[in-house]
Amino acid sequence: MVPVDEEEPPLAVEIDDVVEHEIPPVGVTVITGYLGAGKSTLVNYILNSQHGKRIAVILNEFGEEIGVERAMINEGEGGALVEEWVELANGCICCTVKHSLVQALEQLVQRKERLDHILLETTGLANPAPLASVLWLDDQLEAAVSLDSIITVVDAKNLHYQLKSHNDSSSFPEAYHQIAFADVVILNKVDLVSSENSDTPLEDLEKEIYNINSLARIIRSVQCQVDLSNILNCRAYDATHVTHLEALLEENKKLSTRDLHDSSVRTLCICEPKKVDFDKVRIWIEEIIWDKKYGMDVYRCKGVLSVLNSDQLHTLQVVRELYEIVPTREWKDGENRINKIVFIGRLLNEEILIDSLRACTL
């Protein structure tokens, strides 16, 4: 027995560093669509469904068509309007934004009970691009949120007319912009369209949508009743979610395009087998979207890049004047290391885009 005053010191036990798991940001889905297409129907469906998720829906205002009980408008100091908040029986939250969207988002994510998702309904907003820019890469948004996807609701009964009536117009109506920026297009009111009673069958409507934006996923619906798993957590702007992007680009690789100088909104895919210089590609993109060097109007752009002196697959994403090029994963053995880029916009010139991208390989 060892005397008490001569006990052996306790063994030193190495403790691994405690790894703090970073809480992922709350995804924000932007819902847009032509007047009467069914945006409010979609929001109402989500607010009243028993889906077990805590989803916040931000509205410009509570309209009569939204089935929630209107809260009283409170006045803050100096008579300033305060956002209205309504908590619903299924755990969802509905609020209106009268001033700062950024402030409203920060208030939402600071609530005691963590949200699963945020939906932003864009009543009266023709072009979702500025909103997408704020949510995607804008430094002023300090809240733990991230842009998940843009969903556009279109009216199957009237879409063909809405597109055709402005096909040769230089102004380009909301329908074009909203489809061009969409990650998901909900083709609503399909029950009102059939081969027998419509000049434009659903397949032709889908082709028109794909001509504008072939990267978008199309979901047919009646009264906007869709599987929420198809419209939430799409991760369309997540650079690490590269598998879905690669599948989209593979589908678009053999995309047939219209006339090179077609002035309407359309999708165009280009490929380049040689590795590109990272800095040259960055300058090339900036000349296209900032300087308008080639006279093209690019709305969206997605691509994968094979970069010189790098074993990493890089992804490219553009929303109007904002862009991001980031390494996402290692190229796999035997994988075809080809550059594939899809452009969505107006006045797209395939020959110029191919030649100017090729110049980035020299």
N, C-alpha and C positions, 0 to 999 in steps of 0.2 A: 504494500500500500504506500502510495506517495503521500508524504506529509502535506497538510493543507497549504502551508506557506510555500511549498515547493511544487505546486501543481503545474503541469505542463501548460504552456500558453495554448489557447484555442487555435485550431488550424485556420489559416486564411483561405476563405472561399472566394473564388473569382465570380463576380456577378456580371452577367452580360449586360451591355448597355440597353436600357429600356428604350424600345422603339415606339415613338408616338405616332399613331396612325392618323394621318391627315384626313380630316373630314372632307369628303368630296363636295364640290359645289352643287348647289341646287340647279337643275336644268330649267331653262326658260324656253318655252315654245311660243313662237309668234304666230297668231292666227290672223290671216288676211283673206280678202275675197271681195268680189264685185257685189254691189248693193243687191240684196235679195237672193244671194247665192246660198245662204244658210249658215253664216258664221254664228249668228245668235242661236240658231237651232243646235249647233254643235256645242256651244258653251252651255246652253240649257241642259243638254243631254249629259254632259260631264258633271254639272253641278247637282243633278238629281239622281245620278246612277249610284248604286251601291258597289263601288269598286274597291273599297278598303284603303284608299290612298288619301293622304292629306294634300289636296291640290288647291293652290291659290289661283284665282282668276282675277286679273286686273282689267277693268273696263274703263273706257273714257267716261261713260256715264251709265247709270242704270236705266235701261230702256224698258218700255212696257212689255217687250217680247221676252225679256229675261225673267224667268219665274222665281225671283227672290223678292222678299219683302223689303221695301225701301227703308233705309235708315234715315234718321233725321240728319240734316246738314248742320254740323256744328261750326261755330265761329271761334277762331282763335283770337290771339291778341291783335288788336287793330282791325278786327273784322275779317282777318284772313280765313279763307275756306280751309277746312281740314278734311282730309280724305275720309270717305265713308267706308266702314267695315261691317260686313255681315257674316257671321259664322253660321254655317248651315248644318242640318242634322246629320249629314253623311260625313262630317269632318272637314269639308271644304270651306275655303274662305273666299268671299267675294268682296272686292274693294274697287273704288273708283280713283282715278288720278286726275287731279285738277291742276296740278303744278308740275312738280319734278318726278319723272319716272324713276330716276336714280334714287331719290329719297324714298319713294314708295317701295322699291325693291329692297333697300337696306332695312326698312322697317319690317318687312315681311320676314327676312331671314334672321332677324334678331328676336323674333317671337320665341316664347318659351318652348313650344312644341315644334320640332323640326318638320319642315315641309318635305314632301316627296317630289313635288314639281310645281312650276309656276307657268300659267298660261297668260299670254298677253293678247287681248283682242283689240284689233287696230281699227276701230270704227272711224271712218272718214280719212284714213291714211291711204293715199293712192300707191305710194312706193314704200315698201318695207325696208329698203336698203339703209337709210340713215339709222333706223332703229336697230337693225342687225349690226351695224358698225359699232354702236354704243355698247351693245351686249357682248360683242365678240372680242374686240381688242382695245376698247377705249379705257384710258388710264383713270378717268374720273369715276369709274364704277369700282368701288372698293369692296362692295358686298361679295359674299361667297356665292356668286351665281355665274352660270355660263350659258351661252346660247346653245340650245340643243338642236333646234330645227325651225324652219319656216314652213307653215302649213297654209296652203291656199285652197279655199273652198270655191268651186265653180259650179254654175248652174247648167246641168246637161241640156236642159230644154233650150236655153238662150245663148250658150257659149259660142256656137258657130256664127250666129248673127253678130254677137259682140266683137268677134275677131274679124269677120269678113267686112263689116261696115267701116272698119278703120284700117283695112289692110294696106291701103295706099296712102294713108295719112302720115304726115311727118310728126304729128303730136303723140301718137301711140297711146292708147287709153290704158286705164288701170289694169284691165285684164291681161295685157301683154306683160307689163312689169311684174304683176303678181305671180304669173306662171313662171316667168323667167327666173325669179328669185326663189322659187319654191323648192323645198327638198321633198315634200309630199304634196300631191294634189288630190283632194277629195272631190271626185266627180259625183256631185250630189243630184238628187231627183232623177235617178236613172229609171225609175218606174214610169216617168212621163215620156220616156223615149223608147221607141221600138222600131224595128225594121218596117213595120206596117204603117205606123202613123208619123214617121219622121223622115225628112229628106236627108238627115245625117245620122246614120247608125252610130252606136256607141264606139265601135271599132274605129270609125272615121274621126270621131271626136278625140279619142285617145291618140290617134296619129297626129292630129293637129297640135295636141299638147306636146307630144314628143318632138315635133318639128321645132317647137319653141324651146323646149327644155327636155332633152333626152335623159338627163340625170335624175329627174324627178320620179318618184314612185307614185303610181296612180292607184287610188282605192275607190272603187265604186260604192255608192251608198244611197240609201233611202232615208230621208229625214236625218242625215248625218249620224246614223247609228253605226259606229265603227268600233272595232276592237281597239281599246286604248293602247294595247301593247304595240300596235302598228304605228301609233303617232307620238308616243312618249318614249323618251330615252333613245332617240335615233342616233345621237352623237354625231350629227352631220358636220360639226365644226371641231370635233376632237381629233387632233392630229395623230393620236395613238390608235385611233379606230380605223386602221388603214385597210383592213381586209375588205370592208364594205366598199371603200373607195376603189380599190383595185378591181373588184367585180364589176362596178359600174363602168370603169374605163375599158375593161375588156369587152363589155357589151357594145361600147361606143366606138371601138377601134375600126370597125368596118362600116361606120355610119355613112350613109349616102347623103350628100348635101345638095342644096339647090344651086342656082347660078351663083358664081363667085361674087357678084356685085349686088346680090339680092339685098334690098334695103330693109326688109322686115326682120323681126326678132327671130333668131334661129340658133341651133346648136351646131358646132363644128369641132371635129376631133382631128388632131395632128399627132404624128409619131416621128421619132428620130432615134435611130439605133445607136448612134455614137454618144459617148459620154459628154456631158456639157460642163462648162466652167461655171462654178457657182456664182462668182461675181458678175460674169457676163449675163447670166440668166436674170439675176436681180436687176441689173441695169435695163435689160430687155423688157422685163415686166413693167418697170417704172416708166419707160418710154411709151409703152402701150397705154397704161391706165392713167398716168399723170400728164405726160406731154402730148398725148394723142398723136404721136409721131406718124402713124399710118392712117389716121382718120377713122379709126374703128372705135365703136362705143361698146366696151365690154362691161356686162352686168355682173356675171359670175364666171369663175374659172376654177377648175379642179384638175390636178394632175399628179403623176408620180415622176420623179426625176432620178436619172442615173448620173451621179456627179463625179467628176474627175478626182482622183486621189482620195476616194471615200468608198468604204464598203457598206455604207448606210444607204438604204432607200430613203429618199427625201420626198415629202409631200408638199404640193403647192396648192394654195387656196387663195382666191381673190373675191372680194365683195366690193364692187365699185373701186374706190381709190385705196382701199386697204388690202394688204396682201401678207401672206405668211409662207415662208419656206423653212421647213424643219425636218431634221432627220428623225425617222420613226422606228426603224428596225434594220437588222442586218439583212443583206441580200442572201438568199438561200443558194446552196450549191446547185448548179445546173439551171438556175432561174434565168429567164430571158431579161437581161438588164436593158430595157428599152424605155425611152422617155415617151409618155403618153399624156397629152393635155387636151382637155375639153373646154372650149370657150362657148359662152352663151352671151349673145349681144346683137347689135346691129352693125351693118356695113362690114361684116367680117370677110376678110379676104384670105382664102386658104393658101394661095400661092405665096403671098407676102409673109404670112405666119410661118409657113414651112421653111422658107429661105432665111428668114431672120432668126429662127430658132437654130437652124443649121450653122449659122454664123457664130453661135455660142459654143460650138464644138472646136473651133479653130484655135 
